[in-house]
Amino acid sequence: MKTSRAGLVALGAVFSAGALESSPLQGQNQPVVIAILPFGDRGSYGQEKEILQALQVGIPATIAAELSGHSELRLTEPARLSQALRAQKVDPAGRLDAATAARVGKEVGARYAVTGSFADFYGKFRLDARIVDVQSGQILKVVSNTDAKLQDRADLYRIIQRVGHEVLAEANPSAGPTVREAEGKTVPTNALIEFSLGLLAEQRGDRASASRHYAQAVSLFSGYPEARAGLRRVGD
């Protein structure tokens, strides 16, 4: 894939989690580290191909943004995750198995690795996140938006937010809700898609297109810190 190397760098720059000192069972006061890895499209219909490709980047980036401010987590340097993904020859558009996710997580010193997939069936959205124990290489749990009232693409941010919180709860049972969930924050789906398109353009090296998409995301939702950060990254 022509853009795989650039894509992995972009993935690492936007969503990563870092080195663990101990597991939550070993010390509840220690922050838990979760490596957020690429998510794959499981076979979607009803959206433009470009949007679906963008969501492969935007969904894990949004999960990471949800978790990034939580005191129970510690973030690592993005370069480490990018290097580990390249070392394992991970395709940003592909699906990772548990063994590969564990190897990547172990390489960056994480306790848990999170990867997964999504499927958009003409507006009915399914998101699955697999939590992998890096030490054993086993899938501890698959977190999905199983609530029948939370499967509409119009609620995409809330779907991602809910899955992200369940990932956090599994990694550290003592953790409370994420800051954004506690605040009741949500991002309109059209703004989230523009943000994701900005990430996709950025990973392809198209700074002008990335800037336009990030600006559109901010226009649609002014309180969108990740889109504003994207504008700063690609700005002159």
N, C-alpha and C positions, 0 to 999 in steps of 0.2 A: 504494500500500500504506500503510495507516494508520500502521503503526509503523516505516516505513522510516527516518525521520530518527533516532528514538530508537535503532533497531537499529544504525545505522551508528556512532552515538556509543558504544554498548556494544561493538561490534566493535573500534573503535579503542582503547577503554580497556583491553581485555583482551589483544588480540594485535596488535602492530605492530612494525615494524623501521624503522630510520631512515637518516639521510643518510650517503652514502658519500663518502669522500675520494678513494679510488682503487680500482680493481679488483684482485682477487688477483693477476692477471698483472702488474700494474704495481708491486705492492709487497706481498710476502707478509706483512710485518709489520703491514700496515694491516688493521683489521677490515672485514669484508664486511657490507653491509647488505642484508637481505632483507625486503621488505614482504609480510607474510602477509595475503592478501585473502580475501574470502568463498569458501566452497565450496558447491556446489549438489547437491541430491539428483537423481540421474540417473534415478530411477524405481525406488523401493524397494517391496518387498512383505513383509508379515508382521510389521510393527511398527505401533504406533499413530502416527497422523499427527503428534501432538504431539511424540513422541520423535524422529521423522525431522526435524521442523523444528528441534528442539533440537540435533541433531547437526550441522546446518548451521552453528551457532555454536560448538558444543563441539569439533568436529574441528580447525578452524584454531586455536582457542584452545589446544588441547592441543599442536599442532605448535609453536606459538610458545613455550609453556612449556618444551617440550623443548629448544628452541634458545636460550632467553633467557640461560642462564648460561654460554654458550660464549664463550671469549675471542676467537674469530675473528669474532664478530658484535658489532655495535653497535646498540642500540635507540634509537628516536627518540621524540619526544613523541607520545602517542596522538592529541592534538588535530589534528595535521597530517594524519594518515591519515584521520581522520573527515571532515575538511574536504575532502580530495581525493576521497574516495568520494562525498560529497554533490555536489561540483562535477561529477563525471562521471555523476551520476544513477544510481549503482549500486544495484540492488535486492539487499538482503541475502539474499533467497531465490533469486536468479537466478544464471545462469552467466555468468562474464566471458569475453569473447574476449581473445585475446592483445593486440590493439591497445588495448583499454580498460585491461587490466592494466598495459601499458607506460605509458600516459598517467598512471595513478594513481601508479605507481612513480616516474616522472620528476618528478611534482609534489612528492613527498615527498623527493626526492633519493636514492632507493634505486638500487642496482646491479641487483638482481634482484627480480622480483615473482613470488610463488607463489600460484596459485589452483588450483582443481580441482573434483573431483566425487566422489561416493560412490554406491554402490548396495548395498542390503541385500536379498538375495533369500532370504527365509525363513531367515536365519541365516548364509548364505554372504555374506561381506562383501568388497566390492571398493572400494579407495581409489586414486584417481588424482590426483597432484599435478603440475601443469604449471609448469615453471620458465621464466619469460620474461625474456629479456635486455631490460632497459629501454631501452638505447640503440638497439638494432636493431628492437625490437618482435617479435622472432622467438622461438618456443618452442625452447629449448635442449634440453630433455629432458622426457619424461613419466615420472614415477616411480610405480610401482604395486606392490602387494603380490602379486607373481607366484608367490611360494613356495606350492606346493600345501598345505604344512603350516601356513600362516599365513593362512587365509581364513575362519576361524570367528569369528562375532561374540563368542564368549567370550574371544577374544584381541584385542579391539578396541584396547586400549591398546598392545599390542605391535605391532599393525599400524601404528598411527599413529606409534609410536616408530621403527619401521624406515623408514618413508617419510620421516620427519623427518630421520633420520640420512643417508639417501641424498640428500636435498635439500642438506644441509650439505656433504656430500662433493662434490657437483657444483659448488656455489658456491665452495668452497675445498678443493681436493684435498689440501692439507696438513693439514686439520683432523682431529683424532682423534674418537673417539666422544663423544656428548653425555655430560654428567655422569651423568644418570639411566641411560642405557644402560650406562655403565661400572659403575654401582652395581647393575645388574640390577633396577632398580626397575620395578614394574608396578602398575597400578591396576585393580581389578576392574571389569568392564564395567558392573555395576549401579551402582557408585559414579560412574563416568564419565558414565553416562546421567543420574543425579541432578544432577551438576554442570552438565551441558549444559542440563537443564531449568531449573536455577537461572539460568543465563545468559539463557535465553529469557524467563523471567519478569522478570528485571531489565531487559532491553531493552524490555519492554512496560510498564515502570513499576510492576509488581506486586511491591513489595518484600517483602510478607508471604509470598507464594508462593515468591519467590526465596530468602528466608531458610529456609523449610522444606526446600526441595530441597538447599540448601547444607549444612544441618545433617544431612540424611539421608545426603548424600555423605560427610561426616566420620564419621558413625556407622558407615557401611559400610567406610570406610577412613580410619583416624585420621591417617595420614601423608599427607594430601592438602592441600598448602599452597594451591593455587588455590581449593579449596572454602572453606578457612578465610579466605582473603583476600576471597572473595565475601561471606561472613558479615559481615566487618568493613565492607565497602562498604555493605551494605544495613541494617546494624544501626542502632539509635537512637543 
